[in-house]
Amino acid sequence: MSDIAVHTHGSGPIERIYATLRRVPTIVLWFIVIVWSLPSLSVFINSWRTRDAQRSRSWWTTKPDELTLDNYESIFNSTTSGGLGNSLLNSMAISLPATIIPISIAAFAAYGFAWIDFKGRKGLFIAVVSLLAIPLQVALIPLLQLYVNGAHLTLPWLDKTITIIPDFNLVNTTTAVWLTHTGFAMPFAIFLLHNYISSLPRDLFEAARIDGADHFTIFWRLVLPLSIPVLAAFAIFQFLWTWNDYLIANTMAGTNPDAIPTTILIANLAGDFGMNEHLLPAAAFVQAFVPLVVFFSLQRYFVRGILAGSVKG
Amino acid sequence: MSSTTARIVIAVSASAAIWLIANLIVAQGRTHWTRFATLRLGIGGLLFGIILSGNRIISGSGTIEIATERNGDTSWVTTGGWSERLVAWIWFPLLAMVAFAVCGAFMSMREARTQRTIIGAIGLGAVAGFGGALVRAEFRPAIDGVALAIAVVVVAGLGAAIATLRRRDTISGALTGAAIGWIVGAWGAPELGTGSAAWSTIALAVPGALFGIRAARPDAPDDAGRDRMDRRSRAFIFLGPALLFVTTNLVVPALRTLYLSLFDRDSEEFIGLDNYRTIFTDPKAWDTSTWREMFSSQLMWLGVALLGLFIILGIRGKRRTGRVIELGSASSGPLLGAVVLIGFAVFTTVRGTIVNNLWWVLVVTLFSTSLGLAIAVLADGLKGERIAKSLIFMPMAVSLVGASVIWRFMYIARDSAKTQTGVFNSLWVALGRLSTGDGLPTLIIGVIVTVIFGLLLVSIARNLTRGEPGRAAAPAVFAILVGWFLIRYWKITGTGVGGHRIKDDGSIVAQPINFIQDPPFNNFWLMIVLVWIQTGFAMVILSAAIRAVPTELIEAAKVDGATDSQVFWRVTLPQIGTTIGVVVTAIIVLVMKVFDIVKVMTNGNFGTEVLANNMFREAFSFGDTGIGAALAMLIFISVVPIMFLNIRRMQRES
């Protein structure tokens, strides 16, 4: 389109039209923006409308008397939807440990890979980072089996079964979900934090060593405070990833109504056709509320996290 | 619920405490050697006691009753109040810890190795033997001398070999190996519960003594040795937790999936590559029966026409600039269009799970990247840039499930008699009403579109007369589309455009499109959901890259008389080439695993199945572990080449 607008010589009615066409890029941009916002807007408006209005009239013709709070009330109160409040708590019970625990473990490891000298450091690091290539589907079946049965190994020749990991009865709990998330986050978190921590100036570490600080002190007093930007970026990325996750939660806790996070609740609502369709917009909006708050308040970190997360497998 | 939460909190804080304590103990190693040696052996004793006591192997660790039997496993329950149980449980570990610690303290204070050896062998052997004497009758082994001898010799040899290879003390390695071999041979080989107390005492006392001798061998290290030890233990402490998680949650499961994919549905019978064969021969994955239809599809002919246009423009371009395709040259647009249209023609006739995945890759990658790039360029430096970008980026924060729900409301199709409440069908039906009606609005819209068509023709004519047929290509493509629309709109052929149907009695009724259920294009409408999300991602990354292009380059080009579009195609775009590569690979990897949208919107019905959803259904709904694992491996194999490139690039960067 901009090709048309570029070449103009002389003046005349056609030239004037071309002058208007120069503004086409701006118009196109705002047109795209409007189209992009329409879906969210439609759901947001629908969430405040009565069931009847949603089903029979378009949302852009909303009149004040169609507005209601009933949808929000019923998703929090009624038992038909499984109780959104409970699933919000579950989402928190998954996302918080699944953010904090990987961050700490990965920070230890990243520091170890960056600043502790040991044999095979480079090879081990490359091996861990290569695990980024593993899509999470590949580990789901055995992990579910692990949470259902524990891990047992039948020794060849001796014909004895030893239990390596006992059955903690974790299946269908939020614990199973965040444990899985923790494992999957590890290669990416280590990679991201290592990039940052290994680029801290070497002099800093040498000075601290001369002062007699051991690795733990250096890590705790020096590296952690200096790494806050990258920790924040990863925390936001991981929090949104776990909050919005559906596959892992559905596999590990999908059949227990008491342990499901919001994403599964909404997917289930969407699955029972007709009945609760008028509650979907409200539920979807509540589910998206937390990430949207994070998005608008911490956009800078959010973008940094997304940029960094683009390499995740 | 609350007890589970409490248990998890305890487990997590205990792990954190263990990590901290490990650091504290290692820190002692450099400054206080005796204290460190004491603590080290003490913890060894504690662990030894916990293994015996925790598994209720020794008597006195609590009264045991058989509580339940399920799956043939017996679970043991101790009786009594919790304090009573705790005391019964803990006394032996504490005893072992103190005894070991005392041995450790004495050993670290002796200069002579013989003295240390005597203390170690007698002390550790005695404590371990005491534990052995307490072993319950049902666990006592009847030692089989031959098996024991074999185990000790083999494992000791192994230990010695490993120690030699690692250039450590060979005898220490052999001693450790002998102790482990003794435990394996004495406790692993024979039937448990048939032996006497004497046997169980010997079975533990001997390895205890061997470990004692082993612990006595090294002299107290000098400063360099302590430094080395500090580094080694710290590396272990800092990397241990991460490696543990990575191993149990990623490496072992991935290997096990590979293993399971070679077995049948219940993982009982080895069937080789049969699962993979089943997947590839199943028509659901790969249905080529109607492939001839692709040549009769309009998409194919349009695509071929664009390909022809590309060839003509390419030949011209080759004559002029020496290149057939060039960024921003007239020939690249038609080529891209041809690829998309021919791709659509192929993917709508050859159907199946794997085909759908490839279609997803084509559409989402191409649309998201190009739209993201276009928005990044359009918004660059405009007023309101931040707001525009925020709004387009916002879907990234919404979950895929949420996005699917949101788009369901865009795609809703109501009965033709009712008001359409979805945006798309509302527009589509309104267009049908406009086109088939004959009122003033019909005329106005028709005239406006006709004027646009005229303008496009004028533009084509101007460019042709100016001797720049290349510039006429883009308007020509639009003119073809608008012209086709006008022919239908003015009812030159057909009954008009838009969602309408003429009934037998001649009346016109609205005919909405069932976007989600009408194959094969319902796939495309599902892809749009992901495009909606990923465009923001592409835009953010690409606009950061565009901003990083050095301004001197652009200004130099402008001084040389380049137009804005020339600057973009010749300067900016080549500069951000690698970033586009990053975006494309990231989106491809994501799309190969697409699951949530399909699961929520159609659950793979209506011909929209993709690999990840198929895997989920097979493994978790139908319980076919073999096929599920094989499908997971297929997803893995399909992303590995891309991830390999990604990781290589990342390592080059860092």
Chai-1 contact restraints between the chains, C-beta under 6 A:
chainA,res_idxA,chainB,res_idxB,connection_type,confidence,min_distance_angstrom,max_distance_angstrom,comment,restraint_id
A,S2,B,S565,contact,1.0,0.0,6.0,A-B,restraint_1
A,D3,B,A474,contact,1.0,0.0,6.0,A-B,restraint_2
A,I4,B,S459,contact,1.0,0.0,6.0,A-B,restraint_3
A,V6,B,T563,contact,1.0,0.0,6.0,A-B,restraint_4
A,V6,B,S565,contact,1.0,0.0,6.0,A-B,restraint_5
A,P25,B,L378,contact,1.0,0.0,6.0,A-B,restraint_6
A,L29,B,L378,contact,1.0,0.0,6.0,A-B,restraint_7
A,L29,B,A379,contact,1.0,0.0,6.0,A-B,restraint_8
A,L29,B,A388,contact,1.0,0.0,6.0,A-B,restraint_9
A,V33,B,A388,contact,1.0,0.0,6.0,A-B,restraint_10
A,V33,B,L391,contact,1.0,0.0,6.0,A-B,restraint_11
A,W36,B,I392,contact,1.0,0.0,6.0,A-B,restraint_12
A,S37,B,L391,contact,1.0,0.0,6.0,A-B,restraint_13
A,P39,B,I406,contact,1.0,0.0,6.0,A-B,restraint_14
A,P39,B,W407,contact,1.0,0.0,6.0,A-B,restraint_15
A,P39,B,M410,contact,1.0,0.0,6.0,A-B,restraint_16
A,S42,B,F409,contact,1.0,0.0,6.0,A-B,restraint_17
A,V43,B,I406,contact,1.0,0.0,6.0,A-B,restraint_18
A,V43,B,F409,contact,1.0,0.0,6.0,A-B,restraint_19
A,R57,B,T419,contact,1.0,0.0,6.0,A-B,restraint_20
A,S58,B,T421,contact,1.0,0.0,6.0,A-B,restraint_21
A,S58,B,S426,contact,1.0,0.0,6.0,A-B,restraint_22
A,I105,B,P241,contact,1.0,0.0,6.0,A-B,restraint_23
A,I105,B,A242,contact,1.0,0.0,6.0,A-B,restraint_24
A,F108,B,F238,contact,1.0,0.0,6.0,A-B,restraint_25
A,A109,B,L239,contact,1.0,0.0,6.0,A-B,restraint_26
A,A109,B,A242,contact,1.0,0.0,6.0,A-B,restraint_27
A,Y111,B,F238,contact,1.0,0.0,6.0,A-B,restraint_28
A,G112,B,A235,contact,1.0,0.0,6.0,A-B,restraint_29
A,G112,B,F238,contact,1.0,0.0,6.0,A-B,restraint_30
A,G112,B,L239,contact,1.0,0.0,6.0,A-B,restraint_31
A,I116,B,R234,contact,1.0,0.0,6.0,A-B,restraint_32
A,I116,B,A235,contact,1.0,0.0,6.0,A-B,restraint_33
A,D117,B,R231,contact,1.0,0.0,6.0,A-B,restraint_34
A,F118,B,A235,contact,1.0,0.0,6.0,A-B,restraint_35
A,L131,B,L250,contact,1.0,0.0,6.0,A-B,restraint_36
A,A133,B,V640,contact,1.0,0.0,6.0,A-B,restraint_37
A,A133,B,M643,contact,1.0,0.0,6.0,A-B,restraint_38
A,I134,B,L250,contact,1.0,0.0,6.0,A-B,restraint_39
A,I134,B,A254,contact,1.0,0.0,6.0,A-B,restraint_40
A,P135,B,K593,contact,1.0,0.0,6.0,A-B,restraint_41
A,P135,B,I635,contact,1.0,0.0,6.0,A-B,restraint_42
A,P135,B,F636,contact,1.0,0.0,6.0,A-B,restraint_43
A,P135,B,V639,contact,1.0,0.0,6.0,A-B,restraint_44
A,Q137,B,A612,contact,1.0,0.0,6.0,A-B,restraint_45
A,Q137,B,M615,contact,1.0,0.0,6.0,A-B,restraint_46
A,Q137,B,A632,contact,1.0,0.0,6.0,A-B,restraint_47
A,Q137,B,I635,contact,1.0,0.0,6.0,A-B,restraint_48
A,V138,B,A254,contact,1.0,0.0,6.0,A-B,restraint_49
A,V138,B,T257,contact,1.0,0.0,6.0,A-B,restraint_50
A,V138,B,A632,contact,1.0,0.0,6.0,A-B,restraint_51
A,V138,B,F636,contact,1.0,0.0,6.0,A-B,restraint_52
A,A139,B,L250,contact,1.0,0.0,6.0,A-B,restraint_53
A,A139,B,P253,contact,1.0,0.0,6.0,A-B,restraint_54
A,A139,B,A254,contact,1.0,0.0,6.0,A-B,restraint_55
A,I141,B,T257,contact,1.0,0.0,6.0,A-B,restraint_56
A,I141,B,A619,contact,1.0,0.0,6.0,A-B,restraint_57
A,I141,B,G628,contact,1.0,0.0,6.0,A-B,restraint_58
A,I141,B,A629,contact,1.0,0.0,6.0,A-B,restraint_59
A,P142,B,P253,contact,1.0,0.0,6.0,A-B,restraint_60
A,P142,B,R256,contact,1.0,0.0,6.0,A-B,restraint_61
A,P142,B,T257,contact,1.0,0.0,6.0,A-B,restraint_62
A,L143,B,P253,contact,1.0,0.0,6.0,A-B,restraint_63
A,L158,B,G188,contact,1.0,0.0,6.0,A-B,restraint_64
A,T175,B,I8,contact,1.0,0.0,6.0,A-B,restraint_65
A,T182,B,F245,contact,1.0,0.0,6.0,A-B,restraint_66
A,G183,B,F245,contact,1.0,0.0,6.0,A-B,restraint_67
A,G183,B,N249,contact,1.0,0.0,6.0,A-B,restraint_68
A,G183,B,L250,contact,1.0,0.0,6.0,A-B,restraint_69
A,M186,B,A242,contact,1.0,0.0,6.0,A-B,restraint_70
A,M186,B,F245,contact,1.0,0.0,6.0,A-B,restraint_71
A,M186,B,V246,contact,1.0,0.0,6.0,A-B,restraint_72
A,N195,B,S654,contact,1.0,0.0,6.0,A-B,restraint_73
A,D214,B,A27,contact,1.0,0.0,6.0,A-B,restraint_74
A,H215,B,R234,contact,1.0,0.0,6.0,A-B,restraint_75
A,F216,B,N23,contact,1.0,0.0,6.0,A-B,restraint_76
A,N244,B,S399,contact,1.0,0.0,6.0,A-B,restraint_77
A,Y246,B,V401,contact,1.0,0.0,6.0,A-B,restraint_78
A,Y246,B,D596,contact,1.0,0.0,6.0,A-B,restraint_79
A,L247,B,F595,contact,1.0,0.0,6.0,A-B,restraint_80
A,T263,B,S399,contact,1.0,0.0,6.0,A-B,restraint_81
A,T263,B,V401,contact,1.0,0.0,6.0,A-B,restraint_82
A,I266,B,V401,contact,1.0,0.0,6.0,A-B,restraint_83
A,A267,B,V401,contact,1.0,0.0,6.0,A-B,restraint_84
A,A267,B,V600,contact,1.0,0.0,6.0,A-B,restraint_85
A,A270,B,V405,contact,1.0,0.0,6.0,A-B,restraint_86
A,A270,B,V600,contact,1.0,0.0,6.0,A-B,restraint_87
A,L280,B,V405,contact,1.0,0.0,6.0,A-B,restraint_88
A,A284,B,G402,contact,1.0,0.0,6.0,A-B,restraint_89
A,A284,B,V405,contact,1.0,0.0,6.0,A-B,restraint_90
A,Q287,B,G402,contact,1.0,0.0,6.0,A-B,restraint_91
A,A288,B,V398,contact,1.0,0.0,6.0,A-B,restraint_92
A,A288,B,G402,contact,1.0,0.0,6.0,A-B,restraint_93
A,P291,B,A397,contact,1.0,0.0,6.0,A-B,restraint_94
A,L292,B,A397,contact,1.0,0.0,6.0,A-B,restraint_95
A,F295,B,A397,contact,1.0,0.0,6.0,A-B,restraint_96
A,V303,B,V540,contact,1.0,0.0,6.0,A-B,restraint_97
A,S310,B,A586,contact,1.0,0.0,6.0,A-B,restraint_98
A,V311,B,N646,contact,1.0,0.0,6.0,A-B,restraint_99
A,V311,B,M650,contact,1.0,0.0,6.0,A-B,restraint_100
A,G313,B,V589,contact,1.0,0.0,6.0,A-B,restraint_101
A,G313,B,M643,contact,1.0,0.0,6.0,A-B,restraint_102
